[in-house]
């Protein structure tokens, strides 16, 4: 499949990489909806994934952004990305999306009859979470011809527990099968389209602008990890979760180094 992607036009390559990395969401959605994993198990998987995402931001995205643009624009991109994500997430949280990544055993997602419109807010929040991933993959295709193995692996692995936990929570909130899998299939397609959009629209831009946008995406991912993944990962403070987060960070660091 990787060889086939390399032969495609740039924007189509980006769409393919986006679909490949986002497919981890479908794996997690099936596992979360059709199995009954305990919160502690989901929390530990989520902790590892948080470490993986922190590593890809720190060791890949920020370094790439800083190499393409100035420190000022790298910092501005990071802060603006985090501010935009947090602001939109705050707005959606007021309408029922605050606990969209929770498994339901620890903190329940709202049912539609409890908070009308929460299903739409959760779907919108889930779509929001996937946009930075597509943006990053589209940019890396432009800059490098293809994203690195470490980057794709990081997103794929992080997507599994995100969907695993969220789908378990949706099931406990009595969301329909059509709703649950409609959301996850939709976000997979959306990430693919976001990658294609970035690969096409940003094709004529210079390295400095691309670096700033990559820093923006990195900022959104840091805010996403902080506001949607870590609350689930550390709820109830499972033992050795701090160590497990660092294990995820180190595992991705090793993969990034070996793949370059």
C-alpha positions as CSV (number, residue, x, y, z in Angstrom):
1,X,0.0,0.0,0.0
2,X,2.9,2.4,0.8
3,X,4.3,1.9,-2.7
4,X,1.0,2.7,-4.2
5,X,0.7,5.9,-2.2
6,X,4.1,7.1,-3.4
7,X,2.9,6.9,-7.0
8,X,-0.2,9.0,-6.5
9,X,-0.5,12.8,-6.9
10,X,0.5,14.7,-3.8
11,X,-3.0,15.6,-2.5
12,X,-4.1,12.0,-3.1
13,X,-1.1,10.7,-1.3
14,X,-2.0,12.9,1.6
15,X,-5.6,11.6,1.6
16,X,-4.3,8.0,1.6
17,X,-1.9,8.6,4.5
18,X,-4.7,10.3,6.4
19,X,-7.0,7.3,5.8
20,X,-4.3,4.9,6.9
21,X,-3.5,6.6,10.2
22,X,-7.2,7.3,11.0
23,X,-8.1,3.7,10.5
24,X,-7.0,3.1,14.0
25,X,-10.2,4.8,15.0
26,X,-12.2,2.0,13.5
27,X,-10.2,-0.6,15.3
28,X,-10.8,1.2,18.6
29,X,-14.5,1.8,17.9
30,X,-15.2,-1.9,17.3
31,X,-13.3,-2.8,20.5
32,X,-15.0,-0.2,22.6
33,X,-18.5,-0.9,21.4
34,X,-18.5,-4.7,21.4
35,X,-16.3,-5.4,24.4
36,X,-16.7,-4.6,28.1
37,X,-13.2,-3.4,29.1
38,X,-12.8,-1.9,32.6
39,X,-11.9,1.7,33.0
40,X,-8.4,0.8,34.4
41,X,-7.5,-1.1,31.2
42,X,-8.8,1.7,29.0
43,X,-7.0,4.3,31.1
44,X,-3.7,2.5,30.8
45,X,-4.0,2.2,27.0
46,X,-5.0,5.9,26.9
47,X,-1.9,6.8,29.0
48,X,0.4,5.0,26.6
49,X,-1.2,6.8,23.7
50,X,-0.9,10.2,25.4
51,X,2.9,9.6,25.8
52,X,3.1,8.7,22.1
53,X,1.4,11.9,21.0
54,X,3.5,14.0,23.3
55,X,6.6,12.4,21.8
56,X,5.5,13.1,18.2
57,X,4.8,16.7,19.0
58,X,8.0,17.3,20.9
59,X,10.4,15.2,18.8
60,X,8.9,15.6,15.3
61,X,6.4,18.4,14.8
62,X,7.9,21.2,16.8
63,X,11.4,20.4,15.6
64,X,10.2,20.4,11.9
65,X,8.4,23.7,12.5
66,X,11.4,25.4,14.1
67,X,13.6,24.2,11.2
68,X,11.2,25.9,8.7
69,X,10.4,29.1,10.5
70,X,11.6,31.5,13.2
71,X,11.2,30.9,16.9
72,X,8.7,33.7,17.1
73,X,6.3,32.1,14.6
74,X,6.9,28.6,16.1
75,X,5.8,29.9,19.5
76,X,2.9,31.9,18.0
77,X,1.7,28.9,16.1
78,X,1.8,26.7,19.2
79,X,0.0,29.2,21.4
80,X,-2.7,30.0,18.7
81,X,-3.3,26.3,18.0
82,X,-3.8,25.6,21.7
83,X,-6.0,28.7,22.1
84,X,-8.2,27.8,19.2
85,X,-8.7,24.2,20.3
86,X,-9.4,25.1,23.9
87,X,-11.9,27.8,22.9
88,X,-13.8,25.6,20.6
89,X,-13.6,22.7,23.0
90,X,-15.0,24.9,25.8
91,X,-17.9,25.9,23.6
92,X,-18.7,22.4,22.6
93,X,-18.3,21.2,26.3
94,X,-21.1,23.6,27.3
95,X,-23.4,21.6,24.9
96,X,-22.5,18.1,26.1
97,X,-19.2,17.2,24.5
98,X,-16.9,17.6,27.5
99,X,-16.7,13.9,28.3
100,X,-16.6,12.6,24.7
101,X,-13.4,10.6,25.4
102,X,-14.7,9.1,28.6
103,X,-15.5,5.4,28.8
104,X,-18.6,5.8,30.9
105,X,-17.6,3.6,33.8
106,X,-15.6,6.5,35.3
107,X,-17.5,9.5,34.1
108,X,-20.7,9.1,32.1
109,X,-21.3,10.8,28.8
110,X,-24.7,12.6,28.7
111,X,-27.6,10.8,27.2
112,X,-29.7,12.6,24.6
113,X,-32.7,12.8,26.9
114,X,-30.5,14.3,29.7
115,X,-29.0,17.0,27.4
116,X,-30.7,17.4,24.1
117,X,-28.2,18.1,21.3
118,X,-25.3,16.4,23.1
119,X,-25.0,13.8,20.4
120,X,-24.4,16.5,17.8
121,X,-21.9,18.3,20.1
122,X,-20.0,15.0,20.8
123,X,-19.8,14.3,17.0
124,X,-18.6,17.9,16.4
125,X,-16.0,17.6,19.2
126,X,-14.8,14.3,17.8
127,X,-14.4,15.8,14.4
128,X,-12.5,18.7,15.9
129,X,-10.0,16.2,17.5
130,X,-9.2,14.8,14.1
131,X,-8.5,17.9,12.1
132,X,-4.9,18.5,13.4
133,X,-3.9,14.9,12.4
134,X,-5.1,15.5,8.8
135,X,-3.3,18.8,8.7
136,X,0.0,17.4,9.8
137,X,-0.1,14.5,7.4
138,X,-0.9,16.9,4.4
139,X,2.0,19.1,5.4
140,X,4.5,16.3,5.7
141,X,3.6,15.0,2.3
142,X,4.3,18.5,0.9
143,X,7.6,18.9,2.8
144,X,9.0,15.4,2.7
145,X,7.1,13.5,-0.1
146,X,5.6,11.2,2.6
147,X,5.1,11.2,6.3
148,X,7.6,9.3,8.4
149,X,6.8,5.9,9.8
150,X,7.0,7.2,13.3
151,X,4.4,10.0,12.6
152,X,1.9,7.6,11.0
153,X,2.4,5.0,13.7
154,X,1.9,7.6,16.4
155,X,-1.4,8.8,15.1
156,X,-2.6,5.2,14.3
157,X,-1.8,4.0,17.9
158,X,-3.2,7.1,19.5
159,X,-6.4,6.8,17.6
160,X,-7.2,3.3,18.9
161,X,-7.6,4.2,22.6
162,X,-9.4,7.5,21.8
163,X,-12.1,5.6,19.9
164,X,-12.0,2.7,22.3
165,X,-12.8,4.8,25.3
166,X,-15.3,7.1,23.5
167,X,-17.2,4.3,21.9
168,X,-17.5,2.5,25.3
169,X,-18.9,5.7,26.7
170,X,-21.3,6.1,23.8
171,X,-22.6,2.6,24.3
172,X,-23.2,3.2,28.0
173,X,-25.0,6.5,27.1
174,X,-27.3,4.3,24.9
175,X,-26.2,5.8,21.6
176,X,-27.3,3.8,18.6
177,X,-24.9,1.6,16.6
178,X,-25.6,3.8,13.6
179,X,-24.7,6.9,15.5
180,X,-21.4,5.4,16.9
181,X,-20.1,4.0,13.7
182,X,-21.4,6.9,11.6
183,X,-19.3,9.2,13.8
184,X,-16.1,7.2,13.5
185,X,-16.4,6.4,9.8
186,X,-17.2,10.1,9.2
187,X,-14.1,11.2,11.1
188,X,-11.9,8.8,9.2
189,X,-13.1,10.3,6.0
190,X,-12.8,13.8,7.4
191,X,-9.1,13.2,8.4
192,X,-8.4,11.9,4.9
193,X,-10.1,15.0,3.4
194,X,-8.3,17.4,5.7
195,X,-4.9,15.8,4.7
196,X,-5.9,16.1,1.0
197,X,-7.0,19.7,1.5
198,X,-3.7,20.7,3.2
199,X,-1.7,18.9,0.6
200,X,-3.5,20.8,-2.2
201,X,-4.2,24.3,-0.8
202,X,-0.8,24.7,0.8
203,X,1.2,23.4,-2.2
204,X,2.3,26.9,-3.3
205,X,3.2,28.2,0.1
206,X,6.7,28.8,1.5
207,X,8.5,26.8,4.2
208,X,8.0,29.5,6.8
209,X,4.2,29.5,6.5
210,X,4.1,25.7,6.5
211,X,6.3,25.6,9.6
212,X,3.9,28.0,11.3
213,X,0.9,25.9,10.4
214,X,2.7,22.8,11.6
215,X,3.4,24.5,14.9
216,X,-0.3,25.5,15.1
217,X,-1.3,21.8,14.6
218,X,1.2,20.8,17.3
219,X,-0.4,23.3,19.7
220,X,-3.8,21.9,19.0
221,X,-2.6,18.3,19.7
222,X,-1.0,19.4,23.0
223,X,-4.3,21.0,24.1
224,X,-6.2,17.9,22.9
225,X,-4.0,15.5,25.0
226,X,-4.4,17.8,28.0
227,X,-8.1,18.3,27.8
228,X,-9.5,15.1,26.4
229,X,-7.1,12.2,26.9
230,X,-5.3,12.8,30.2
231,X,-8.6,13.2,32.2
232,X,-9.6,9.7,31.1
233,X,-6.0,8.3,31.5
234,X,-5.5,9.5,35.0
235,X,-9.0,9.3,36.5
236,X,-8.7,7.3,39.7
237,X,-4.9,7.5,39.4
238,X,-4.1,4.0,38.3
239,X,-0.7,3.0,39.7
240,X,2.4,3.5,37.5
241,X,0.5,5.6,34.9
242,X,3.2,8.2,35.0
243,X,5.8,5.5,34.1
244,X,3.5,4.1,31.4
245,X,3.2,7.6,29.8
246,X,7.0,7.8,29.6
247,X,7.1,4.3,28.1
248,X,4.8,5.5,25.3
249,X,7.0,8.6,24.8
250,X,10.2,6.6,24.7
251,X,8.8,4.0,22.4
252,X,7.8,6.6,19.9
253,X,11.2,8.4,20.3
254,X,13.0,5.2,19.4
255,X,10.8,4.6,16.4
256,X,11.3,8.2,15.2
257,X,15.1,7.9,15.5
258,X,15.2,4.5,13.8
259,X,12.9,5.7,10.9
260,X,15.0,8.7,10.0
